[in-house]
Amino acid sequence: MAPLLLVLLLVLLLAGAGLAVKLLWLVVLALAAVALLGFLLRPSGPRGTRGRRHHHG
């Protein structure tokens, strides 16, 4: 009985590790997609958007 329980525990650990890795990959891909969308949607043309707060008066 003990060897069977050990094998089941190993299988569960491997399955859990696989699921964790898949979840981590999904999180990384989601963050990368959001970062890419932010860079693409950010208006990089006009330079005045950054210096608008500083106003000489």
QUITA-V348723 format. One record per helix or strand of 2 or more residues. SS is the DSSP state (~ for helix, > for strand). FROM is the first residue (numbers start at 0). LEN is the number of residues. If there is no record, write none. Layout:
ss->(SS | SS)
from->(FROM | FROM)
len->(LEN | LEN)
//
This chain:
ss->(~)
from->(1)
len->(40)
//
